[in-house]
Amino acid sequence: MRVTSLMRALLLAAAASLPLIGWAQADKPTVNAIEGYFDFVDANAGTILPEQIPGEDYEKFLVLDVRDAGQFAKEHVPGAVNIEWRQVFARRASLPRDKTILVYCNTSSFAAQVAMALRLDGFENVRLLYGGFNEWKARGGLEAHAR
């Protein structure tokens, strides 16, 4: 009797896990894309330091501030466009594919997620502002290159 109860419990557990197995298999293209991305991308290829950008060169980028609207209204990189990080992927059709996109948030944590999502979607010219807005200000902002 005990063995039957144990067998029944094991069968129920196995049956309950079948949807999870199907989900994992359906998600395989995503895993493959991410693995391919990490195999391909150079560790520093997508990051740019504030010192590497002369102040007048910011206009060559689409500078994308992915912080919330309140933070953007308070202060931002001059000329930046604000799309909150959770909305960028949904609004990616409005972003240019023929211009380098320079992405930042306060510290680069959300911006890094945005940059990776855009790259996985085929945007080839996406750069992450090293250290985000906080680091940009600390290094001199538009004048960082001149230091």
N, C-alpha and C positions, 0 to 999 in steps of 0.2 A: 504494500500500500504506500509506503514511504517513497519507494523508487518511482512509483507512478506519479506521485505529487511532484517529485523533483523533476521528472521528465516533462511533465506538463509545464512547470515553471520555466524550464530551459527552452522548450518550444515556444512559449509565449514571448520570452525575451528575444529569441532569434527572430520571430515574426515581427516584433516591435522594431527591431533594428533594420529591417529591410528598407524602409523609406530612407534611412540615413545612408545606406550604401548607394541607393539610387541617386541621392542628392550629391554625394561625393563624386560619383562618376559624371553627373551632369555638369559639375563645376570644374572638371578637368581642363577645359580650354583656358580658364582663368589661371589655373595653376601653371599650365604650360607657358602662357604669356608672361607671367611674373618670373618664372625660372629663366625664360629666354631673355627677359629684360636684365636680370641680374648677371647673367652670363655675358651680356653684350656691353652694358654701360661701364664706362671708366669711372672710378671712384670720385674723381674731381671734375669730370667733364661737364656736369650740370650745375656746378656752383661757381659763382663769381663774387669776388670781394669788392666792397665799395671802392677800394683804392684802384681797382682795375678799370673803373669807369670814369673818364673825364666828365665833368659836370655837363658840358654841352652835348655829350653822347647819349644822355638819357632819352632824348627825343627819338633816337634810332630804335628804341625798344617800345613794345607795348608794356608799360609798367603796370602790373596787376597786383593790387592790394587786396588780399583775401580776408582781411579783418572785418569785424562788423561795422555797420554804417556809422555808429557813434564814435568809434575810434578813428575811423577815416575822417569824419567831420572835424575832429579835434586837431589832427595833424596827419600829414602823409607826405610821401615823396611827390614833389611837384610834377604835375602831368599824369599822375597815376589814375587808373580806372579802378573803381571799387566793385568787386563782386564777392560777396561773403563766401568763404571756402566751401560750404556745403552746397552752394548753388552753381559753382563754376562748371562742373561736369554737365549739368542740365542745360547750361547756357553756352556750352563750348562752340556751338555753331556760329555764335557772334564773334568768336575770336579769330584773328587772322592766322593763317597757316604759312604766310609768306614773310612774316616779320618775327624777330626774336621776342619771346615773351619773358619778361623778368618778373618772377613771382616772389612776393614777400608777405609775411605776417609779422607779428611782434618778435618771434624768436626763430622762425623757420619751421616749426613743427607742423603746422597746418599747411603752410606753403609747400613743404616737401611732399605731402600727400597729394596736393593739387598737381604739382609738377610731375609726379610719377603717373598719376591718372591720365594727364594730358599726353605724356610720352607714350604710354601704352595705347592711347587712342590714335597715335600716328603723328602727333605734333613733334616735329624734329628739333625745333629751335626753342626749347624751353630752358631757362636758366633760373636757378634759385639764388636769391640774394643772401649771401653768407651771413648768418646771425640775425637776419630779419631787420625790421625797422629799428629795434633797440640798438643793434650793433651799427647800423648805418648812421644813426645819430651820434653814437659814441665815437665813431671814427671820422666825424666831420661832415656827414651828409654829402651834399653836392660838391663840397670842397675836399673830400677824402682823397681824391686823386692828387691834389696839389700838395698834400702833406709829405 
